[in-house]
Amino acid sequence: MLSRRLSEFVQALRGAGLRISPDEAAIAMQAVALVGYEPRQQFHDALSVSLLKDEQQRTAFEETFQRYFEGQGERRDASAGEGAEPVKGMPDALSAATEESGELAPGLEALLAASAEQLQQRMAEAAAAMDFTQMQVITQQGLYTRRLLMNMGMGAVDERILQLSEGGVTSEARADDLREWRGQVREQAASLVRRQFLLHGAARGRELREQTMRQVSFRDLREFREVKTLVRKMARRLASAHQRRLKIAKRGQLDARRTLGRSIRHDGVPATLVWRRRPPHKSRVMVICDVSSSVSEAARFLLQFLYALNDVLPRVRSFAFASRFDEISEDFQRYSPDVAVARVLDRLSGSGTDYGEMLEGFLGLCEGQLDRHTTVIILGDARNNYLPERAELLGQVRRRVKQIWWLNPESRNQWNSGDAVMASYLPHCRVARRCANLNDLERVVDGLLGSLRAE
């Protein structure tokens, strides 16, 4: 039982934002097996030493520990939530009168005769047999409260109330008293379930919201308040993974020939490993975003994502265009990504995009800086308002740079519909992908980081 509770506690900590690996959870369980559940402070210290990585996680750990283990293993407040009145036992007079009015169902007599402490213990035991980690949304609290009451045997109380309701005026009065007592028990059960939801269900609900936000199109994302937090979280995760890959890449590949040559003088024991390293190159990323009304939301999130990765993409130059073309790198140097994006959209967003004019402006401004270590990312729907697409200019860019990635928020079957001219630009793109939601964006940026690392 304790092993299961510790597993649920670790899951609750993960829901509170702590990153805990399976190995760390196993170490925590081994530590608890050594120190035991009592005294409580010793139990608490064993978990904190095993699971906490830094003091920034301390507050979340303490709050989760207090909520989860409050009163567990003891009778005090075993089933009560914060600020709730303790469960009251059935009044003796009501219990006796209820018993006199007919034969009681199996188990009902013990339930009605239980003291307040015994009821609390019974509720705690019924809760221990349930799996609250499956709660995902707040509306499930009623379902879990009902299950908890049934596990306690309260179904027999419901049946008894129905019997008393059919027995005349006196029996009806007793039924009313029994209903009142049942309501008190239900309130305590609901309080316990609510506390469990805060531990487990709230985190699962947050995961469901994040999954939804990842799949929703960019233009609908502004309806979610947590989207900025999610974008930063996704960017941090990608940056962390990329930094680990960079650390491995810096080590280089094993040079078997030189390793054998150096080790032969002492018969290869011990072997002296020699690594083949390539000279590092500083990659440059240039981002061109269509910020017209049809694409502006996709541009907003792409720019926020890239600038949240400034630790692993230190050399990003940004450009935006709608009715005119302009460099926007300085906005991101002076302001936070959120503020910078808002300023850019206010200044440049509109209609009447001309991709040919954009390519001409980009070459005129950056032709001298384009080299084999430059990656150009273009975000746009390629809707050119029936103006000359001038794809030869994109060909000039392609001959100078390492690669061009084109991200299009529209589905592929619309890439060449109406005034869209993607077919003219595709021959010059190393990668062309649909980028309509955060899932698409994460895959694109992950692939981009991988291509830069391979340089």
For each residue, the residues with C-beta under 8 A, 3 or more apart:
1: 4 5 128
2: 5 6 32 37
3: 6 7 29
4: 1 7 8
5: 1 2 8 9 72 128
6: 2 3 9 10 25 28 29 32
7: 3 4 10 11 25
8: 4 5 11 12 68 132 133 200
9: 5 6 12 13 47 64 65 68 69
10: 6 7 13 14 20 25 28 51
11: 7 8 14 15 133 200 203
12: 8 9 15 16 64 67 68 199 200 203
13: 9 10 16 18 20 51 60 61 64
14: 10 11 17 18 19 20 203
15: 11 12 199 200 202 203 204 206
16: 12 13 60 61 63 64 203
17: 14 57 60
18: 13 14 51 52 57 60 61
19: 14 53
20: 10 13 14 24 25 51
21: 24 25
22: 25 26
23: 26 27
24: 20 21 27 28 50 51
25: 6 7 10 20 21 22 28 29 51
26: 22 23 29 30
27: 23 24 30 31 50
28: 6 10 24 25 31 32 46 47 50 51
29: 3 6 25 26 32 33
30: 26 27 33 34
31: 27 28 34 35 46 47 49 50
32: 2 6 28 29 35 36 37 43 46 47
33: 29 30
34: 30 31 46
35: 31 32 42 43 46
36: 32 42 43
37: 2 32 40 43 73
38: 42 43 73
39: 42 43
40: 37 43 44 69
41: 44 45
42: 35 36 38 39 45 46
43: 32 35 36 37 38 39 40 46 47
44: 40 41 47 48 65
45: 41 42 48 49
46: 28 31 32 34 35 42 43 49 50
47: 9 28 31 32 43 44 50 51 65
48: 44 45 51 52 58 61 65
49: 31 45 46 52
50: 24 27 28 31 46 47
51: 10 13 18 20 24 25 28 47 48 61
52: 18 48 49 55 57 58 61
53: 19 57
54: 57
55: 52 58
56:
57: 17 18 52 53 54 60 61
58: 48 52 55 61 62
59: 62 63
60: 13 16 17 18 57 63 64
61: 13 16 18 48 51 52 57 58 64 65
62: 58 59 65 66
63: 16 59 60 66 67
64: 9 12 13 16 60 61 67 68 199
65: 9 44 47 48 61 62 68 69
66: 62 63 69 70
67: 12 63 64 70 195 198 199
68: 8 9 12 64 65 72 199
69: 9 40 65 66 72 73
70: 66 67 77
71: 74 75 76 77 78 80 124
72: 5 68 69 78 124
73: 37 38 69
74: 71 78
75: 71 78 117 120 121
76: 71
77: 70 71 80 86 120
78: 71 72 74 75 120 121 123 124
79: 87 119 120 123 124 127 188 189 191 192
80: 71 77 84 85 86 87 120 188 191 192
81: 84 188 191 192 194 195
82: 195
83:
84: 80 81 187 188 191
85: 80 88 184 188
86: 77 80 116 120 188
87: 79 80 116 119 120 123 184 185 188
88: 85 116 119 181 184
89: 114 115 116 118 119
90: 94 95 98 111 112 113 114 181
91: 94 95 177 181
92: 95 96
93: 96 97
94: 90 91 97 98 174 177 178 181
95: 90 91 92 98 99 112 113
96: 92 93 99 100
97: 93 94 100 101 174
98: 90 94 95 101 104 112 160 164 174 178
99: 95 96 104 109 112
100: 96 97
101: 97 98 163 164 167 171 174
102: 163 167
103:
104: 98 99 108 109 112 156 160
105: 108 156 159 160
106: 156
107: 110 111 153 156
108: 104 105 111 112 153 156 157 160
109: 99 104 112 113
110: 107 113 114
111: 90 107 108 114 122 152 153 154 156 157
112: 90 95 98 99 104 108 109 157
113: 90 95 109 110
114: 89 90 110 111 118 119 122
115: 89 118 119
116: 86 87 88 89 119 120
117: 75 120 121
118: 89 114 115 121 122
119: 79 87 88 89 114 115 116 122 123 185
120: 75 77 78 79 80 86 87 116 117 123 124
121: 75 78 117 118 124 125
122: 111 114 118 119 125 126 152 153
123: 78 79 87 119 120 126 127 148 152 185 188 189 192
124: 71 72 78 79 120 121 127 128
125: 121 122 128 129
126: 122 123 129 130 148 151 152
127: 79 123 124 130 132 148 151 192 196
128: 1 5 124 125
129: 125 126 151
130: 126 127 144 147 148 151
131: 134
132: 8 127 135 144 193 196 197 199 200 201
133: 8 11 200 204
134: 131 200 204
135: 132 140 141 144 196 197 200 201 204
136: 140 201 204 205 208
137: 140 201 205 208
138: 141 197 201 205
139: 142
140: 135 136 137 143 144 197 201
141: 135 138 144 145 190 193 194 197 201
142: 139 145 146 190
143: 140 146 147
144: 130 132 135 140 141 147 148 193 196 197
145: 141 142 148 149 186 189 190 193
146: 142 143 149 150
147: 130 143 144 150 151
148: 123 126 127 130 144 145 151 152 189 192 193
149: 145 146 152 154 155 185 186 189
150: 146 147 153 154 155
151: 126 127 129 130 147 148
152: 111 122 123 126 148 149 185 189
153: 107 108 111 122 150 156 157
154: 111 149 150 157 158 182 185 186
155: 149 150 158 159
156: 104 105 106 107 108 111 153 159 160
157: 108 111 112 153 154 160 161 178 182
158: 154 155 161 162 182
159: 105 155 156 162 163
160: 98 104 105 108 156 157 163 164 178
161: 157 158 164 165 175 178 179 182
162: 158 159 165 166
163: 101 102 159 160 166 167
164: 98 101 160 161 167 171 172 174 175 178
165: 161 162 171 172 175
166: 162 163 171
167: 101 102 163 164 170 171 172
168: 171 172
169: 172 173
170: 167 173 174
171: 101 164 165 166 167 168 174 175
172: 164 165 167 168 169 175 176
173: 169 170 176 177
174: 94 97 98 101 164 170 171 177 178
175: 161 164 165 171 172 178 179
176: 172 173 179 180
177: 91 94 173 174 180 181
178: 94 98 157 160 161 164 174 175 181 182
179: 161 175 176 182 183
180: 176 177 183 184
181: 88 90 91 94 177 178 184 185
182: 154 157 158 161 178 179 185 186
183: 179 180 186 187
184: 85 87 88 180 181 187 188
185: 87 119 123 149 152 154 181 182 188 189
186: 145 149 154 182 183 189 190
187: 84 183 184 190 191
188: 79 80 81 84 85 86 87 123 184 185 191 192
189: 79 123 145 148 149 152 185 186 192 193
190: 141 142 145 186 187 193 194
191: 79 80 81 84 187 188 194 195
192: 79 80 81 123 127 148 188 189 195 196
193: 132 141 144 145 148 189 190 196 197
194: 81 141 190 191 197 198
195: 67 81 82 191 192 198 199
196: 127 132 135 144 192 193 199 200 201
197: 132 135 138 140 141 144 193 194 200 201 202
198: 67 194 195 201 202
199: 12 15 64 67 68 132 195 196 202 203
200: 8 11 12 15 132 133 134 135 196 197 203 204
201: 132 135 136 137 138 140 141 196 197 198 204 205
202: 15 197 198 199 205 206
203: 11 12 14 15 16 199 200 206 207
204: 15 133 134 135 136 200 201 207 208
205: 136 137 138 201 202 208 209
206: 15 202 203 209 210 226
207: 203 204 210 211
208: 136 137 204 205 211 212
209: 205 206 212 213 224 226
210: 206 207 213 214 226 230
211: 207 208 214 215
212: 208 209 215 216 224
213: 209 210 216 221 224 226 227 230 438
214: 210 211 230 437 438 439 442
215: 211 212 437 438 439
216: 212 213 220 221 224 437
217: 220 221 409 436 437
218: 221 297 298 300 301 409 436 437
219: 222 297
220: 216 217 223
221: 213 216 217 218 224 227 297 301 437 438
222: 219 227 297
223: 220
224: 209 212 213 216 221 227
225:
226: 206 209 210 213 229 230
227: 213 221 222 224 230 231
228: 231 232 304 338
229: 226 232 233
230: 210 213 214 226 227 233 234 438
231: 227 228 234 235 301 304 305 308 438
232: 228 229 235 236 308
233: 229 230 236 237
234: 230 231 237 238 305 438 442
235: 231 232 238 239 305 308 309
236: 232 233 239 240 308
237: 233 234 240 241
238: 234 235 241 242 309 442 445 446 449
239: 235 236 242 243 308 309 311 312
240: 236 237 243 244
241: 237 238 244 245 446
242: 238 239 245 246 309 312 449 453
243: 239 240 246 247 311 312
244: 240 241 247 248
245: 241 242 248 249 449 450 453
246: 242 243 249 250 312 453
247: 243 244 250 251
248: 244 245 251
249: 245 246 252 453
250: 246 247 277 280
251: 247 248 275 277
252: 249 255 275 276 277 278
253: 275 276
254: 259 273 274 275 276
255: 252 258 259 274 275 276
256: 259 260
257: 260 261
258: 255 261 262 274 276
259: 254 255 256 262 263 271 272 273 274
260: 256 257 263 264 268
261: 257 258 264
262: 258 259 265 272 274
263: 259 260 266 267 268 269 270 271 272
264: 260 261 267 268
265: 262
266: 263 269 270
267: 263 264
268: 260 263 264 271
269: 263 266
270: 263 266
271: 259 263 268
272: 259 262 263
273: 254 259
274: 254 255 258 259 262
275: 251 252 253 254 255
276: 252 253 254 255 258
277: 250 251 252
278: 252
279:
280: 250
281: 373 455
282: 315 373
283: 315 373 374 375 402 452 455
284: 315 317 369 371 373 374 375
285: 306 313 315 316 317 374 375 377 448 452
286: 316 317 318 319 366 374 375 376 377
287: 302 303 306 316 317 318 319 377 379
288: 319 320 321 358 362 376 377 378 379 380
289: 295 299 302 303 318 319 320 321 379 380
290: 295 299 320 321 322 353 378 379 380 381
291: 295 296 299 320 321 322 344 345 348 349
292: 295 296 322 349 350 351 352 353
293: 296 349 350 351
294: 381 383
295: 289 290 291 292 298 299 379 380 381 409
296: 291 292 293 299 300 345 349
297: 218 219 221 222 300 301
298: 218 295 301 302 379 407 409 435 436
299: 289 290 291 295 296 302 303 320 341 345 379
300: 218 296 297 303 304 341 345
301: 218 221 231 297 298 304 305 438 441
302: 287 289 298 299 305 306 377 379 407 435 441
303: 287 289 299 300 306 307 318 332 337 340 341 344
304: 228 231 300 301 307 308 337 338 341
305: 231 234 235 301 302 308 309 441 445
306: 285 287 302 303 309 313 316 318 445
307: 303 304 310 316 332 337 340
308: 231 232 235 236 239 304 305 337
309: 235 238 239 242 305 306 312 313 445 449
310: 307 313 314 316
311: 239 243 314
312: 239 242 243 246 309 449
313: 285 306 309 310 316 449 452
314: 310 311
315: 282 283 284 285
316: 285 286 287 306 307 310 313 329 332
317: 284 285 286 287 327 329 366
318: 286 287 289 303 306 327 328 329 331 332
319: 286 287 288 289 325 326 327 328 329 362 365
320: 288 289 290 291 299 325 326 328 344 348
321: 288 289 290 291 324 325 326 348 353 357 358 361
322: 290 291 292 348 349 350 351 352 353
323: 348 350 351 352 353 354
324: 321 348
325: 319 320 321 357 358 361 362
326: 319 320 321 347 348
327: 317 318 319 330 365
328: 318 319 320 331 332 340 344 348
329: 316 317 318 319 332 333
330: 327 333 334
331: 318 328 334 335 340 343 344
332: 303 307 316 318 328 329 335 337 340
333: 329 330
334: 330 331 340
335: 331 332 339 340 343
336: 339 340
337: 303 304 307 308 332 340 341
338: 228 304 341 342
339: 335 336 342 343
340: 303 307 328 331 332 334 335 336 337 343 344
341: 299 300 303 304 337 338 344 345
342: 338 339 345 346
343: 331 335 339 340 346 347
344: 291 303 320 328 331 340 341 347 348 349
345: 291 296 299 300 341 342 348 349
346: 342 343 349
347: 326 343 344
348: 291 320 321 322 323 324 326 328 344 345
349: 291 292 293 296 322 344 345 346
350: 292 293 322 323
351: 292 293 322 323
352: 292 322 323 385
353: 290 292 321 322 323 358 380 383 384 385
354: 323 357 358 384 385 387
355: 358 359 380 382 384 387 389 390 421 425
356: 359 360 384 387 388 389 390 393
357: 321 325 354 360 361 387
358: 288 321 325 353 354 355 361 362
359: 355 356 362 363 390 393 394 397
360: 356 357 363 364 390 393
361: 321 325 357 358 364 365
362: 288 319 325 358 359 365 366 397
363: 359 360 366 367 393 396 397
364: 360 361 367
365: 319 327 361 362
366: 286 317 362 363 369 370
367: 363 364 370 400
368:
369: 284 366 374
370: 366 367 374 376 397 400 401
371: 284 374 400 401
372: 401 402
373: 281 282 283 284 402 455
374: 283 284 285 286 369 370 371 400 401 402
375: 283 284 285 286 401 402 403 404 405 448 451 452
376: 286 288 370 397 401 403 404 405
377: 285 286 287 288 302 404 405 406 407 448
378: 288 290 404 405 406 407
379: 287 288 289 290 295 298 299 302 406 407 408 409 435
380: 288 289 290 295 353 355 383 406 407 408
381: 290 294 295 408 409 410 420
382: 355 389 406 408 415 420 421 422 425
383: 294 353 380 418 419 420 421
384: 353 354 355 356 387 388 389 419 420 421
385: 352 353 354 419
386: 419
387: 354 355 356 357 384
388: 356 384
389: 355 356 382 384 421 424 425
390: 355 356 359 360 393 394
391: 394 395 421 424 425 427 428
392: 395 396
393: 356 359 360 363 390 396 397
394: 359 390 391 397 398 404 425 428
395: 391 392 398 399 427 428
396: 363 392 393 399 400
397: 359 362 363 370 376 393 394 400 401 404 428
398: 394 395 401 404 428 429
399: 395 396
400: 367 370 371 374 396 397
401: 370 371 372 374 375 376 397 398 404
402: 283 372 373 374 375 455
403: 375 376 430 431 451
404: 375 376 377 378 394 397 398 401 428 429 430 431
405: 375 376 377 378 429 430 431 432 433 444 448
406: 377 378 379 380 382 422 425 426 429 431 432 433
407: 298 302 377 378 379 380 433 434 435 444
408: 379 380 381 382 412 415 422 432 433 434 435
409: 217 218 295 298 379 381 434 435 436
410: 381 414 415 420 434 436
411: 414 415 434 436
412: 408 415 434
413: 417
414: 410 411 417 420
415: 382 408 410 411 412 420 422 423
416: 420 421 422 423
417: 413 414 420
418: 383
419: 383 384 385 386
420: 381 382 383 384 410 414 415 416 417
421: 355 382 383 384 389 391 416 424 425
422: 382 406 408 415 416 425 426 432
423: 415 416 426
424: 389 391 421
425: 355 382 389 391 394 406 421 422 428 429
426: 406 422 423 429 432
427: 391 395
428: 391 394 395 397 398 404 425
429: 398 404 405 406 425 426 432
430: 403 404 405
431: 403 404 405 406 447
432: 405 406 408 422 426 429
433: 405 406 407 408 440 443 444
434: 407 408 409 410 411 412 440
435: 298 302 379 407 408 409 440 441 444
436: 217 218 298 409 410 411 440
437: 214 215 216 217 218 221 440 441
438: 213 214 215 221 230 231 234 301 441 442
439: 214 215 442 443
440: 433 434 435 436 437 443 444
441: 301 302 305 435 437 438 444 445
442: 214 234 238 438 439 445 446
443: 433 439 440 446 447
444: 405 407 433 435 440 441 447 448
445: 238 305 306 309 441 442 448 449
446: 238 241 442 443 449 450
447: 431 443 444 450 451
448: 285 375 377 405 444 445 451 452
449: 238 242 245 309 312 313 445 446 452 453
450: 245 446 447 453 454
451: 375 403 447 448 454 455
452: 283 285 313 375 448 449 455
453: 242 245 246 249 449 450
454: 450 451
455: 281 283 373 402 451 452
